[in-house]
């Protein structure tokens, strides 16, 4: 603001008020410009934070997705291994039953009534 002691005698009270109003208006305009710059910086920073949060969230989601896929693959591999094991047991049992059936058929055809115990 202006120094009223040096300009007080040169200006009328109305002119002094107008001069102060002009100075205050200039200060308000400067504050608006400064506030606008601060808002622009804050928006830029907020956009950077949001972008970083999106990237972090995407990476975390990708890690979670990969973990779920890995667990599903492990479970699928376990199920397939169990199925192979069961299939092999069934195949072995089928071969055993086939051998027994052939032996029984042979005994029936050859007239033997009792199947001898396996040694």
C-alpha positions as CSV (number, residue, x, y, z in Angstrom):
1,X,0.0,0.0,0.0
2,X,1.0,3.5,-0.4
3,X,2.5,5.6,2.3
4,X,-0.3,8.0,3.3
5,X,2.0,10.4,5.1
6,X,3.8,11.4,1.9
7,X,0.7,11.4,-0.4
8,X,-1.8,12.4,2.2
9,X,-1.3,16.2,1.7
10,X,-1.2,15.9,-2.0
11,X,-4.4,14.0,-2.5
12,X,-7.9,14.5,-1.4
13,X,-9.5,11.9,0.9
14,X,-11.6,10.6,-2.0
15,X,-8.5,10.3,-4.2
16,X,-6.7,8.5,-1.4
17,X,-9.5,6.0,-1.1
18,X,-9.4,5.5,-4.9
19,X,-5.7,5.0,-4.8
20,X,-6.0,2.4,-2.0
21,X,-8.8,0.7,-4.0
22,X,-6.6,0.5,-7.0
23,X,-3.7,-0.9,-5.0
24,X,-6.0,-3.5,-3.3
25,X,-7.5,-4.4,-6.7
26,X,-4.0,-5.0,-8.0
27,X,-3.2,-7.1,-5.0
28,X,-6.4,-9.1,-5.5
29,X,-5.5,-9.6,-9.2
30,X,-2.0,-10.8,-8.2
31,X,-3.5,-13.1,-5.6
32,X,-5.9,-14.6,-8.2
33,X,-3.0,-15.2,-10.6
34,X,-1.0,-16.8,-7.8
35,X,-4.0,-18.9,-6.8
36,X,-4.5,-19.9,-10.4
37,X,-0.9,-21.1,-10.6
38,X,-1.3,-23.0,-7.3
39,X,-4.5,-24.6,-8.6
40,X,-2.8,-25.6,-11.8
41,X,0.2,-27.1,-9.9
42,X,-2.2,-29.0,-7.6
43,X,-4.2,-30.4,-10.5
44,X,-1.0,-31.5,-12.3
45,X,0.1,-33.2,-9.1
46,X,-3.3,-34.8,-8.6
47,X,-3.2,-36.1,-12.1
48,X,0.3,-37.5,-11.5
49,X,-0.9,-39.2,-8.3
50,X,-4.0,-40.6,-10.0
51,X,-1.9,-41.9,-12.9
52,X,0.6,-43.5,-10.4
53,X,-2.3,-45.1,-8.5
54,X,-3.7,-46.5,-11.7
55,X,-0.3,-48.0,-12.6
56,X,0.1,-49.4,-9.1
57,X,-3.4,-50.8,-9.1
58,X,-2.8,-52.4,-12.5
59,X,0.4,-54.0,-11.4
60,X,-1.2,-55.3,-8.2
61,X,-4.1,-56.6,-10.2
62,X,-1.8,-58.3,-12.7
63,X,0.1,-60.0,-9.8
64,X,-3.1,-61.2,-8.2
65,X,-4.3,-62.5,-11.6
66,X,-1.1,-64.3,-12.2
67,X,-1.2,-65.9,-8.7
68,X,-4.8,-67.1,-9.3
69,X,-3.8,-68.5,-12.7
70,X,-0.8,-70.2,-11.1
71,X,-2.9,-71.7,-8.4
72,X,-5.5,-72.9,-11.0
73,X,-2.7,-74.5,-13.1
74,X,-1.4,-76.3,-10.0
75,X,-4.8,-77.6,-9.2
76,X,-5.4,-78.7,-12.8
77,X,-2.1,-80.5,-12.8
78,X,-3.0,-82.2,-9.5
79,X,-6.3,-83.3,-10.9
80,X,-4.8,-84.6,-14.2
81,X,-2.1,-86.5,-12.2
82,X,-4.8,-88.0,-10.0
83,X,-6.9,-88.9,-13.1
84,X,-3.8,-90.6,-14.7
85,X,-3.2,-92.5,-11.5
86,X,-6.9,-93.6,-11.3
87,X,-6.8,-94.6,-15.0
88,X,-3.7,-96.6,-14.5
89,X,-5.2,-98.4,-11.5
90,X,-8.4,-99.1,-13.5
91,X,-6.3,-100.4,-16.5
92,X,-4.3,-102.7,-14.2
93,X,-7.5,-103.9,-12.5
94,X,-9.1,-104.4,-15.9
95,X,-6.1,-106.5,-17.1
96,X,-6.3,-108.5,-13.9
97,X,-10.0,-109.1,-14.4
98,X,-9.4,-110.0,-18.1
99,X,-6.8,-112.6,-17.1
100,X,-9.2,-114.0,-14.5
101,X,-12.1,-114.1,-17.1
102,X,-9.9,-115.8,-19.7
103,X,-8.9,-118.4,-17.1
104,X,-12.5,-119.0,-16.1
105,X,-13.5,-119.3,-19.7
106,X,-10.8,-121.8,-20.3
107,X,-11.8,-123.8,-17.2
108,X,-15.5,-123.8,-18.3
109,X,-14.5,-124.8,-21.9
110,X,-12.1,-127.5,-20.7
111,X,-14.5,-128.9,-18.2
112,X,-12.6,-127.9,-15.0
113,X,-15.0,-126.7,-12.4
114,X,-12.6,-125.0,-10.0
115,X,-10.0,-122.5,-10.8
116,X,-6.7,-123.4,-9.2
117,X,-5.2,-120.9,-6.8
118,X,-2.5,-118.7,-8.3
119,X,1.0,-119.5,-7.1
